[in-house]
Amino acid sequence: MYQLPSLPTRVLLGVNLASLGALLRSGPRRFGRACTRSWQASRDTPSDALARIPEISVGEIVGARRPVIQMPVTQYENGMLPNHELLALLSILVAESPKEVLEIGTYMGHTTRQMAENLPNGVVHTVDLPEDFASESDPNRTLPKDDFHLIQNRTVGREYKNSPCASRVRQHLGDSASWDFSQAGQSTFFFIDGSHTYEYCKSDSEKCFALCNGRGVFLWHDCDDGHPGVMQFVNEWRAMGRDLRRIAGTAIAYWKSA
């Protein structure tokens, strides 16, 4: 008769087999700590989960580098990053100066344009659902209701089209759950701001991780109490030994490979 796995094993079923194998090989002490952190994360309330993520300042991230950024003036609208978060994102982007970037969640293309404006020698890949996507296209209701309002009231990439940086943007259309991530070239800088369910956040992040062979810079938007799926994923990755931090004063989580 089938028996349920023990608690630590059940808690760790959320990670992929390769990661689980690496934890098992790391020794009993580290494996035990990972089990404890994962168990704690599974019992967290949203506020507990947020408090468990340590903060880091933009200054600590960029260090002695002094990035000079451009921020084209634009009128704020729902779905855009507020200026203080955009400042944090662009400061890290310019400091890292990647050749290729992957953004998940184009929406109107505000952030897409801002990143492309600040990468004169780079390429920004950005992926979003096709414009004709409707609720009928999601019969299993895998996307949150809040997402549909944004999806149905968008013009994908409106802000970067016809801008001076448009030639540096590669627009991809599709559901990130099934989209071929190899189309994003050799991206090493990732801004994950698509669907904020745990399942999508986990899937998007793991595919980005595979694309860069675990060597890159990752930022997740909406790491806050309003998006428990994002926080659940962030805490799970922390439980696997990855030092994810929340950028102070923002709802952006950050991680860079060693």
C-alpha beads as a LAMMPS data file, in Angstrom:
LAMMPS data file: protein, C-alpha beads

258 atoms
257 bonds

1 atom types
1 bond types

-500.0 500.0 xlo xhi
-500.0 500.0 ylo yhi
-500.0 500.0 zlo zhi

Masses

1 110.0

Atoms # bond

1 1 1 0.000 0.000 0.000
2 1 1 1.251 3.529 -0.867
3 1 1 2.353 5.570 2.129
4 1 1 2.707 9.332 2.251
5 1 1 6.329 10.512 2.330
6 1 1 7.682 11.809 5.608
7 1 1 7.203 15.511 6.339
8 1 1 10.665 16.702 5.161
9 1 1 10.295 14.755 1.911
10 1 1 6.785 16.113 1.291
11 1 1 7.962 19.649 1.971
12 1 1 10.772 19.268 -0.542
13 1 1 8.567 17.846 -3.302
14 1 1 8.198 21.418 -4.551
15 1 1 11.830 21.445 -5.757
16 1 1 13.082 19.684 -8.873
17 1 1 14.887 16.357 -8.629
18 1 1 18.278 17.785 -9.556
19 1 1 18.075 20.321 -6.731
20 1 1 16.900 17.656 -4.300
21 1 1 19.802 15.429 -5.315
22 1 1 22.258 18.263 -4.726
23 1 1 20.824 18.856 -1.260
24 1 1 21.079 15.169 -0.370
25 1 1 24.731 15.140 -1.428
26 1 1 25.481 18.264 0.597
27 1 1 25.387 16.341 3.864
28 1 1 22.845 15.665 6.625
29 1 1 23.297 18.988 8.423
30 1 1 22.606 21.194 5.391
31 1 1 19.800 18.882 4.257
32 1 1 18.212 19.150 7.706
33 1 1 18.399 22.948 7.663
34 1 1 16.795 23.018 4.201
35 1 1 13.953 20.783 5.418
36 1 1 13.368 23.043 8.420
37 1 1 13.296 26.218 6.325
38 1 1 10.962 24.633 3.763
39 1 1 8.628 23.435 6.518
40 1 1 8.574 26.914 8.041
41 1 1 7.866 28.469 4.638
42 1 1 4.920 26.109 4.105
43 1 1 3.328 27.299 7.390
44 1 1 3.940 31.027 6.940
45 1 1 1.215 33.629 6.762
46 1 1 1.899 36.247 4.059
47 1 1 3.411 38.688 6.588
48 1 1 5.558 35.937 8.105
49 1 1 6.788 34.959 4.654
50 1 1 7.702 38.555 3.835
51 1 1 9.516 39.073 7.140
52 1 1 11.557 35.939 6.491
53 1 1 13.149 37.501 3.382
54 1 1 16.113 39.683 4.420
55 1 1 16.591 43.064 2.768
56 1 1 19.478 44.447 0.760
57 1 1 19.978 48.007 -0.458
58 1 1 20.688 49.019 -4.036
59 1 1 23.960 50.501 -2.767
60 1 1 25.037 47.130 -1.395
61 1 1 24.222 45.493 -4.722
62 1 1 26.066 47.907 -7.009
63 1 1 28.964 48.479 -4.606
64 1 1 31.662 50.806 -5.919
65 1 1 30.064 50.933 -9.355
66 1 1 28.295 54.200 -10.114
67 1 1 25.671 53.479 -12.758
68 1 1 24.363 56.433 -14.768
69 1 1 20.811 55.775 -15.884
70 1 1 18.244 57.356 -18.170
71 1 1 14.559 57.481 -17.245
72 1 1 12.351 58.766 -20.072
73 1 1 9.487 60.765 -18.593
74 1 1 6.133 59.039 -18.948
75 1 1 2.721 59.317 -17.353
76 1 1 2.010 56.678 -14.724
77 1 1 -0.715 54.119 -15.400
78 1 1 -1.872 50.951 -13.678
79 1 1 0.522 48.068 -14.196
80 1 1 3.676 50.204 -14.381
81 1 1 6.573 50.019 -11.968
82 1 1 6.608 53.036 -9.644
83 1 1 9.633 55.278 -10.110
84 1 1 11.508 54.155 -6.989
85 1 1 11.338 50.521 -8.112
86 1 1 12.288 51.453 -11.649
87 1 1 15.292 53.329 -10.281
88 1 1 16.400 50.226 -8.381
89 1 1 15.945 47.944 -11.392
90 1 1 17.767 50.239 -13.815
91 1 1 20.638 50.882 -11.404
92 1 1 21.310 47.151 -11.154
93 1 1 20.826 46.655 -14.894
94 1 1 23.321 49.367 -15.851
95 1 1 25.816 48.178 -13.228
96 1 1 25.664 44.628 -14.609
97 1 1 25.551 45.720 -18.292
98 1 1 24.290 42.381 -19.669
99 1 1 24.351 41.646 -23.394
100 1 1 20.894 40.067 -23.348
101 1 1 17.966 40.491 -20.969
102 1 1 14.757 38.495 -20.626
103 1 1 11.654 40.185 -19.256
104 1 1 8.615 38.042 -18.522
105 1 1 5.500 40.204 -18.702
106 1 1 5.703 42.975 -21.315
107 1 1 2.314 44.574 -20.674
108 1 1 2.415 48.078 -22.221
109 1 1 6.185 47.951 -22.560
110 1 1 7.083 50.697 -20.078
111 1 1 9.766 48.690 -18.285
112 1 1 10.844 47.133 -21.577
113 1 1 11.563 50.563 -23.002
114 1 1 13.351 51.783 -19.892
115 1 1 15.671 48.774 -19.941
116 1 1 16.357 49.083 -23.671
117 1 1 17.075 52.811 -23.311
118 1 1 19.762 51.937 -20.767
119 1 1 21.392 49.139 -22.779
120 1 1 22.736 50.835 -25.926
121 1 1 24.744 47.720 -26.805
122 1 1 22.316 45.097 -25.536
123 1 1 19.106 43.313 -26.479
124 1 1 15.940 43.050 -24.394
125 1 1 13.833 39.958 -25.001
126 1 1 10.316 40.339 -23.625
127 1 1 7.461 37.847 -23.617
128 1 1 3.742 38.304 -23.039
129 1 1 0.482 36.633 -23.944
130 1 1 -0.852 37.384 -27.445
131 1 1 -3.161 40.390 -27.638
132 1 1 -6.105 38.204 -28.657
133 1 1 -5.782 36.127 -25.473
134 1 1 -9.100 36.011 -23.590
135 1 1 -10.463 34.282 -20.502
136 1 1 -11.794 31.532 -22.774
137 1 1 -8.167 30.750 -23.616
138 1 1 -7.599 29.716 -19.998
139 1 1 -10.327 27.113 -19.364
140 1 1 -8.524 25.692 -16.331
141 1 1 -8.329 29.164 -14.721
142 1 1 -4.599 28.926 -14.105
143 1 1 -4.273 32.728 -14.189
144 1 1 -5.578 34.877 -11.309
145 1 1 -8.663 37.036 -11.870
146 1 1 -6.613 40.179 -11.233
147 1 1 -4.417 39.329 -14.204
148 1 1 -7.339 39.246 -16.627
149 1 1 -8.143 42.917 -16.078
150 1 1 -4.596 43.842 -17.078
151 1 1 -4.497 41.322 -19.926
152 1 1 -7.718 42.538 -21.512
153 1 1 -6.844 46.241 -21.236
154 1 1 -3.350 46.257 -22.697
155 1 1 -1.620 47.037 -25.946
156 1 1 1.443 44.823 -25.837
157 1 1 4.647 46.827 -26.189
158 1 1 2.937 50.133 -26.908
159 1 1 5.558 52.215 -25.101
160 1 1 8.711 50.951 -26.780
161 1 1 7.295 50.744 -30.301
162 1 1 8.240 53.816 -32.351
163 1 1 10.809 54.782 -29.693
164 1 1 14.529 55.219 -30.501
165 1 1 15.323 51.955 -28.703
166 1 1 12.763 49.778 -30.521
167 1 1 15.458 48.037 -32.579
168 1 1 16.966 46.651 -29.365
169 1 1 13.744 44.919 -28.298
170 1 1 12.740 41.405 -29.340
171 1 1 9.035 40.864 -28.675
172 1 1 7.894 37.279 -28.134
173 1 1 4.250 36.251 -27.790
174 1 1 3.080 33.171 -25.936
175 1 1 2.236 31.630 -22.582
176 1 1 5.460 31.385 -20.592
177 1 1 4.323 27.986 -19.307
178 1 1 4.765 26.544 -22.811
179 1 1 6.959 29.121 -24.578
180 1 1 10.380 28.006 -25.822
181 1 1 12.838 29.901 -23.633
182 1 1 15.707 29.204 -26.029
183 1 1 14.282 32.057 -28.135
184 1 1 15.703 34.409 -25.495
185 1 1 19.224 33.777 -26.756
186 1 1 21.923 33.873 -24.093
187 1 1 20.154 36.068 -21.563
188 1 1 21.863 36.436 -18.198
189 1 1 19.652 39.124 -16.632
190 1 1 16.034 38.285 -15.831
191 1 1 13.106 40.435 -14.740
192 1 1 10.207 38.150 -13.841
193 1 1 6.897 40.006 -13.724
194 1 1 4.381 37.762 -15.477
195 1 1 1.622 35.826 -13.756
196 1 1 2.198 35.943 -10.006
197 1 1 0.848 32.533 -9.066
198 1 1 3.256 30.198 -7.317
199 1 1 3.117 27.757 -10.224
200 1 1 3.970 30.350 -12.870
201 1 1 6.643 32.031 -10.763
202 1 1 8.320 28.683 -10.131
203 1 1 8.075 27.587 -13.768
204 1 1 9.329 30.908 -15.168
205 1 1 12.214 31.063 -12.707
206 1 1 13.386 27.507 -13.233
207 1 1 13.333 27.948 -17.016
208 1 1 15.341 31.158 -16.738
209 1 1 17.766 29.366 -14.413
210 1 1 18.200 26.580 -16.968
211 1 1 18.664 29.077 -19.810
212 1 1 21.670 30.711 -18.137
213 1 1 22.964 27.473 -16.569
214 1 1 22.453 29.003 -13.137
215 1 1 24.774 31.943 -13.857
216 1 1 22.805 35.165 -13.898
217 1 1 20.996 38.004 -12.168
218 1 1 17.334 37.521 -11.246
219 1 1 14.743 40.068 -10.137
220 1 1 11.141 39.260 -9.259
221 1 1 8.503 41.970 -9.036
222 1 1 5.583 41.980 -6.575
223 1 1 7.322 40.146 -3.761
224 1 1 4.814 41.394 -1.189
225 1 1 1.812 40.398 0.918
226 1 1 -0.512 40.901 -2.042
227 1 1 1.222 38.157 -4.015
228 1 1 1.703 35.138 -1.727
229 1 1 2.646 32.886 -4.641
230 1 1 5.740 34.962 -5.359
231 1 1 6.758 34.984 -1.699
232 1 1 6.210 31.249 -1.388
233 1 1 8.523 30.631 -4.314
234 1 1 11.164 33.099 -3.092
235 1 1 11.242 31.442 0.327
236 1 1 11.499 28.005 -1.271
237 1 1 14.536 29.085 -3.274
238 1 1 16.036 30.536 -0.095
239 1 1 15.455 27.177 1.575
240 1 1 17.565 25.592 -1.171
241 1 1 20.543 27.720 -0.125
242 1 1 20.118 30.610 -2.576
243 1 1 20.544 33.948 -0.857
244 1 1 17.538 35.799 -2.261
245 1 1 16.966 39.252 -0.792
246 1 1 14.236 41.855 -1.059
247 1 1 15.518 45.218 -2.252
248 1 1 14.887 47.672 0.587
249 1 1 11.874 49.917 0.082
250 1 1 10.587 47.924 -2.888
251 1 1 8.568 44.838 -3.756
252 1 1 11.451 43.445 -5.823
253 1 1 13.325 40.289 -4.838
254 1 1 16.931 39.919 -6.014
255 1 1 19.411 37.106 -6.481
256 1 1 22.751 36.880 -8.284
257 1 1 24.713 33.693 -8.752
258 1 1 28.087 33.512 -7.047

Bonds

1 1 1 2
2 1 2 3
3 1 3 4
4 1 4 5
5 1 5 6
6 1 6 7
7 1 7 8
8 1 8 9
9 1 9 10
10 1 10 11
11 1 11 12
12 1 12 13
13 1 13 14
14 1 14 15
15 1 15 16
16 1 16 17
17 1 17 18
18 1 18 19
19 1 19 20
20 1 20 21
21 1 21 22
22 1 22 23
23 1 23 24
24 1 24 25
25 1 25 26
26 1 26 27
27 1 27 28
28 1 28 29
29 1 29 30
30 1 30 31
31 1 31 32
32 1 32 33
33 1 33 34
34 1 34 35
35 1 35 36
36 1 36 37
37 1 37 38
38 1 38 39
39 1 39 40
40 1 40 41
41 1 41 42
42 1 42 43
43 1 43 44
44 1 44 45
45 1 45 46
46 1 46 47
47 1 47 48
48 1 48 49
49 1 49 50
50 1 50 51
51 1 51 52
52 1 52 53
53 1 53 54
54 1 54 55
55 1 55 56
56 1 56 57
57 1 57 58
58 1 58 59
59 1 59 60
60 1 60 61
61 1 61 62
62 1 62 63
63 1 63 64
64 1 64 65
65 1 65 66
66 1 66 67
67 1 67 68
68 1 68 69
69 1 69 70
70 1 70 71
71 1 71 72
72 1 72 73
73 1 73 74
74 1 74 75
75 1 75 76
76 1 76 77
77 1 77 78
78 1 78 79
79 1 79 80
80 1 80 81
81 1 81 82
82 1 82 83
83 1 83 84
84 1 84 85
85 1 85 86
86 1 86 87
87 1 87 88
88 1 88 89
89 1 89 90
90 1 90 91
91 1 91 92
92 1 92 93
93 1 93 94
94 1 94 95
95 1 95 96
96 1 96 97
97 1 97 98
98 1 98 99
99 1 99 100
100 1 100 101
101 1 101 102
102 1 102 103
103 1 103 104
104 1 104 105
105 1 105 106
106 1 106 107
107 1 107 108
108 1 108 109
109 1 109 110
110 1 110 111
111 1 111 112
112 1 112 113
113 1 113 114
114 1 114 115
115 1 115 116
116 1 116 117
117 1 117 118
118 1 118 119
119 1 119 120
120 1 120 121
121 1 121 122
122 1 122 123
123 1 123 124
124 1 124 125
125 1 125 126
126 1 126 127
127 1 127 128
128 1 128 129
129 1 129 130
130 1 130 131
131 1 131 132
132 1 132 133
133 1 133 134
134 1 134 135
135 1 135 136
136 1 136 137
137 1 137 138
138 1 138 139
139 1 139 140
140 1 140 141
141 1 141 142
142 1 142 143
143 1 143 144
144 1 144 145
145 1 145 146
146 1 146 147
147 1 147 148
148 1 148 149
149 1 149 150
150 1 150 151
151 1 151 152
152 1 152 153
153 1 153 154
154 1 154 155
155 1 155 156
156 1 156 157
157 1 157 158
158 1 158 159
159 1 159 160
160 1 160 161
161 1 161 162
162 1 162 163
163 1 163 164
164 1 164 165
165 1 165 166
166 1 166 167
167 1 167 168
168 1 168 169
169 1 169 170
170 1 170 171
171 1 171 172
172 1 172 173
173 1 173 174
174 1 174 175
175 1 175 176
176 1 176 177
177 1 177 178
178 1 178 179
179 1 179 180
180 1 180 181
181 1 181 182
182 1 182 183
183 1 183 184
184 1 184 185
185 1 185 186
186 1 186 187
187 1 187 188
188 1 188 189
189 1 189 190
190 1 190 191
191 1 191 192
192 1 192 193
193 1 193 194
194 1 194 195
195 1 195 196
196 1 196 197
197 1 197 198
198 1 198 199
199 1 199 200
200 1 200 201
201 1 201 202
202 1 202 203
203 1 203 204
204 1 204 205
205 1 205 206
206 1 206 207
207 1 207 208
208 1 208 209
209 1 209 210
210 1 210 211
211 1 211 212
212 1 212 213
213 1 213 214
214 1 214 215
215 1 215 216
216 1 216 217
217 1 217 218
218 1 218 219
219 1 219 220
220 1 220 221
221 1 221 222
222 1 222 223
223 1 223 224
224 1 224 225
225 1 225 226
226 1 226 227
227 1 227 228
228 1 228 229
229 1 229 230
230 1 230 231
231 1 231 232
232 1 232 233
233 1 233 234
234 1 234 235
235 1 235 236
236 1 236 237
237 1 237 238
238 1 238 239
239 1 239 240
240 1 240 241
241 1 241 242
242 1 242 243
243 1 243 244
244 1 244 245
245 1 245 246
246 1 246 247
247 1 247 248
248 1 248 249
249 1 249 250
250 1 250 251
251 1 251 252
252 1 252 253
253 1 253 254
254 1 254 255
255 1 255 256
256 1 256 257
257 1 257 258
